[in-house]
Amino acid sequence: MVIPLSHLPIELALEILRLACCAEGGHEDSQWPQSRAKIYKTASTLALVSPEVRRGVMPHLLHTVVLNSQASVTFFLRTVDQQRKLNSIGSRLKLDYTKYVRRIWSTECYQPFAEHPEMPLHDYRLLYDLFGKVQTLGFNFKSLHLLYEVIGGSQPDSLASWTYKRVTFAGTLPMWNYITSTSAGLSFLNHITHLTIWSTVYSVFGDTPSDAHTVPNWMRNVPFHLMPNLRHFAFSLIRAKGSTTTPVLVYTLPSTESPKIFLDWAVAPDPLKHGSLIHVNVVQPAGGVVSDSSWELAYYRGENGCWP
């Protein structure tokens, strides 16, 4: 016997929709590039059923937004702009994304160059309010241009209402100029209380560690002095190539100390003394570096949540 969804109690109907939207979990690292397109498939399909079902599934569809390429950033900007226009005409399809998007990850966003005039110009400021209301933000270092554009031109005090506290960075080239070169960027760093950095490259200069399980050299460039509210810091360690997981060292700041002590702890003879070691499900390949999609999947699975 088939019971129409509309005949069920509203609480039961919403729970069925929630479970249907979450049915795409359990992705393996090696399968992620092929399966990432499917993570929103069920929710997207259900959203086409009716306006009522759409309202029920959109909070689950939007909870975690993964922008895995420049193209997906472009499409998402168009979607946000479309919602702005729908809201202006009072359409029943209007939706306030800031109420539902809780986590955002961006893998790739490039700065346009003069020799590539075909690259479209975007109004990244459309994402300003959205970024300001999320719980956590994540960026591959290749996509820091997105953050730069979203907060670019903002006055430092305009970020005071932003609610994010937790930020994750990942990738092969840890760099900070995009953030530290502007007053808005400095204000962004000032808000961070929980910082995670995933990068199994030992140094931005390409040198290699003397052993197979050590603190990366790029740690010395993390601008702890610009993050006075930072209380929790986690970063990946270098491990033997071919390892099935990536070790991450987690530090929590005592109330009497400054965040700059994180660097002192990390470069001390025994960096594990003041922290705890966890492992994220990211394979370190025998040849080459960890792929961007592997960090993307780790964020999607919530492995950046090292703390309560």
Secondary structure, 3 states (H helix, E strand, C coil): CCCCHHHCCHHHHHHHHHHHHCCCCCCCHHHHHHHHHHCCHHHHHHCCCCHHHHHHHHHHHHCEEEECCHHHHHHHHHHHHHHHHHHHCCCCCCCCHHHCCCEEEECCCCCCCCCCCCCCCCCHHHHHHHHHHCCEEEEEHHHHHHHHHHHCCCCHHHHHHCCCCEEEEECCCCCCHHHHCCHHHHHHHHHCCEEEEECCCCCCCCCCCCCCCECCHHHHHCCHHHCCCCCEEEEECECCCCCCCEEEEEEECCCCCCCCHHHHHHHCCCHHHHEEEEEECCCCCCCCCCCHHHHHHHHHCCCCCCCC
